[in-house]
Amino acid sequence: MAATEDLYDIPVTTIDGKETTLADYRGKVVMIVNVASKCGLTPQYEQLEALQREYGPRGFTVLGFPCNQFMGQEPGSNEEILDYCSTTWGVTFPMYAKVKVNGPGLHPLYKALKRTKDEHGLGGLVAWNFEKFLVAPDGTVRRFRPPTKPDDPAIVGAIESALETVSA
């Protein structure tokens, strides 16, 4: 599904409180992930960071958006989350302030992303922590549900395919 150009213009807040947009990522390959520190899927941070290190030099980046909507699995402050991610998992990719991905208070970025259907043709609600949205340089979005690990061949193949279209 194609994302609107507005995706890059939606206001977001970095984990250290700076108001910005995703405009700097226009024309690159971006994986947007709602993350949580106390979830059974939290070890996916290691694989996300491995993708960042492997493909970052070629125009790829992971963007982490902490969310506390799933059984309170991201209870910390933004500062605590950043400290945990960097010291426990070695996260170097950009992290953003906590967001809501479903329901009242839904962040506009996730309102746009949730229109994307997964490989089974299902869109709508974010199912759980670590749902992944891969945005290609042309704005096309692919959705991968939480159990799909970041190093899954489907995700790696989608990243590599999208990187082939990145302008040098």
Backbone torsions as a table, in degrees:
resi	resn	phi	psi	omega
1	MET	NA	140.2	179.8
2	ALA	-85.1	132.1	174.6
3	ALA	-81.6	152.4	175.9
4	THR	-75.7	158.4	176.4
5	GLU	-60.2	-24.4	-179.4
6	ASP	-61.7	-22.1	-179.4
7	LEU	-51.9	-40.1	-177.4
8	TYR	-78.1	-13.9	-177.8
9	ASP	-101.4	-2.9	-179.4
10	ILE	-69.2	129.0	178.4
11	PRO	-65.2	134.9	175.3
12	VAL	-133.9	162.2	179.3
13	THR	-120.5	127.4	177.8
14	THR	-67.5	162.9	-176.9
15	ILE	-63.5	-20.2	177.0
16	ASP	-97.1	13.2	170.7
17	GLY	92.9	7.8	179.9
18	LYS	-85.0	128.0	176.0
19	GLU	-77.3	132.9	-177.8
20	THR	-157.6	-169.3	172.0
21	THR	-134.9	-179.0	176.9
22	LEU	-95.6	16.4	-176.1
23	ALA	-55.4	-32.7	179.8
24	ASP	-64.8	-15.7	-177.4
25	TYR	-99.0	-0.1	177.7
26	ARG	-59.0	131.7	179.9
27	GLY	84.8	3.2	178.6
28	LYS	-114.1	179.3	176.9
29	VAL	-104.4	123.6	-174.5
30	VAL	-128.2	136.1	172.5
31	MET	-113.1	112.8	179.3
32	ILE	-95.6	126.2	-174.4
33	VAL	-134.0	130.2	170.8
34	ASN	-85.2	121.6	-170.6
35	VAL	-114.3	162.1	177.3
36	ALA	-152.3	143.9	-174.6
37	SER	-86.8	-17.8	-174.3
38	LYS	-122.9	41.4	-176.6
39	CYS	-114.0	152.9	175.7
40	GLY	-61.8	-20.2	179.2
41	LEU	-92.9	-0.3	-178.0
42	THR	-52.8	-33.3	176.8
43	PRO	-58.6	-12.5	175.1
44	GLN	-62.1	-20.0	175.1
45	TYR	-53.4	-41.0	-178.7
46	GLU	-60.6	-43.7	179.9
47	GLN	-71.3	-36.8	177.1
48	LEU	-62.3	-43.3	179.1
49	GLU	-65.7	-37.2	177.2
50	ALA	-62.4	-41.1	176.4
51	LEU	-62.7	-42.9	179.6
52	GLN	-58.4	-46.0	-178.0
53	ARG	-68.7	-38.9	-178.1
54	GLU	-71.0	-46.3	-171.1
55	TYR	-106.3	-10.2	179.9
56	GLY	-53.1	-45.0	-179.8
57	PRO	-62.7	-16.2	-178.4
58	ARG	-99.9	6.3	177.1
59	GLY	105.2	21.2	179.7
60	PHE	-112.0	145.4	170.1
61	THR	-149.5	146.8	171.1
62	VAL	-90.8	141.3	173.5
63	LEU	-123.6	118.0	-177.5
64	GLY	-96.9	128.5	178.4
65	PHE	-120.9	97.2	179.0
66	PRO	-58.9	144.7	-179.3
67	CYS	-144.9	134.4	-178.5
68	ASN	-109.0	22.5	-175.1
69	GLN	-84.8	-12.3	-175.4
70	PHE	-109.4	96.3	179.2
71	MET	55.1	31.4	175.9
72	GLY	59.7	36.8	-173.6
73	GLN	-87.3	6.4	173.8
74	GLU	-137.5	66.6	-172.5
75	PRO	-80.4	-16.5	-172.6
76	GLY	-72.2	169.4	173.1
77	SER	-73.9	166.2	177.5
78	ASN	-57.8	-39.5	179.1
79	GLU	-63.3	-44.2	179.0
80	GLU	-64.7	-39.1	179.1
81	ILE	-63.0	-47.3	-179.4
82	LEU	-61.8	-43.6	178.9
83	ASP	-61.8	-45.8	179.5
84	TYR	-60.2	-48.2	-176.3
85	CYS	-64.5	-40.4	-177.6
86	SER	-76.1	-39.8	-177.4
87	THR	-81.5	-35.9	-177.3
88	THR	-83.9	-41.1	-173.3
89	TRP	-114.9	-3.8	179.9
90	GLY	67.9	28.4	-176.5
91	VAL	-64.2	127.3	175.6
92	THR	-116.2	-11.7	-178.5
93	PHE	-74.5	158.7	-177.8
94	PRO	-61.9	137.7	176.2
95	MET	-119.3	149.4	-177.0
96	TYR	-121.0	167.9	178.3
97	ALA	-64.6	155.7	178.7
98	LYS	-53.4	142.0	177.8
99	VAL	-133.2	164.9	169.1
100	LYS	-102.6	133.2	-176.7
101	VAL	-105.8	-7.9	178.7
102	ASN	-144.0	158.3	168.5
103	GLY	70.0	-162.0	-179.3
104	PRO	-59.0	136.8	-178.4
105	GLY	81.8	9.0	178.6
106	LEU	-49.4	129.1	178.3
107	HIS	-68.8	137.9	-179.7
108	PRO	-55.5	-31.8	177.7
109	LEU	-61.7	-44.7	-179.4
110	TYR	-74.4	-27.6	173.6
111	LYS	-59.4	-42.5	178.7
112	ALA	-70.9	-45.0	-176.9
113	LEU	-64.9	-36.6	-175.2
114	LYS	-65.4	-12.0	175.1
115	ARG	-70.0	-20.3	-178.6
116	THR	-73.3	135.2	177.6
117	LYS	-93.8	150.2	177.8
118	ASP	-83.4	-171.9	-177.1
119	GLU	-65.8	-13.9	178.2
120	HIS	-100.0	6.7	179.3
121	GLY	81.1	14.4	-179.8
122	LEU	-101.2	130.8	176.0
123	GLY	-115.2	-148.9	174.7
124	GLY	83.1	-145.5	-171.9
125	LEU	-51.8	143.5	170.1
126	VAL	-71.0	128.3	-171.1
127	ALA	-74.3	-36.5	-173.9
128	TRP	-172.1	-176.0	174.6
129	ASN	-62.1	151.4	175.4
130	PHE	68.8	32.6	168.0
131	GLU	-78.1	136.1	-172.0
132	LYS	-116.0	135.0	176.2
133	PHE	-122.6	114.9	-179.6
134	LEU	-97.6	118.0	-178.6
135	VAL	-105.3	119.5	179.4
136	ALA	-83.1	165.5	-179.1
137	PRO	-56.2	-29.3	179.6
138	ASP	-85.3	3.8	179.1
139	GLY	90.4	-2.4	176.8
140	THR	-67.7	136.1	-178.0
141	VAL	-116.2	134.5	171.8
142	ARG	-117.1	141.2	-175.4
143	ARG	-113.2	132.0	178.1
144	PHE	-125.4	125.8	-176.3
145	ARG	-71.5	161.0	-173.6
146	PRO	-51.0	-41.9	-177.7
147	PRO	-67.3	-18.0	178.9
148	THR	-73.4	113.8	-176.3
149	LYS	-71.1	148.6	-179.2
150	PRO	-56.9	-26.8	179.9
151	ASP	-94.3	11.2	176.2
152	ASP	-59.4	139.7	-179.5
153	PRO	-54.9	-32.1	179.1
154	ALA	-65.5	-40.2	179.3
155	ILE	-72.8	-46.9	179.8
156	VAL	-59.1	-44.0	178.4
157	GLY	-62.7	-40.2	178.7
158	ALA	-65.6	-39.7	178.0
159	ILE	-64.1	-49.0	-178.3
160	GLU	-61.8	-40.5	178.3
161	SER	-63.7	-44.5	179.9
162	ALA	-65.4	-37.4	180.0
163	LEU	-65.2	-24.8	178.0
164	GLU	-64.4	-19.3	-177.7
165	THR	-100.6	0.9	-179.8
166	VAL	-74.1	132.6	176.5
167	SER	-72.0	138.7	-179.6
168	ALA	-76.0	NA	NA
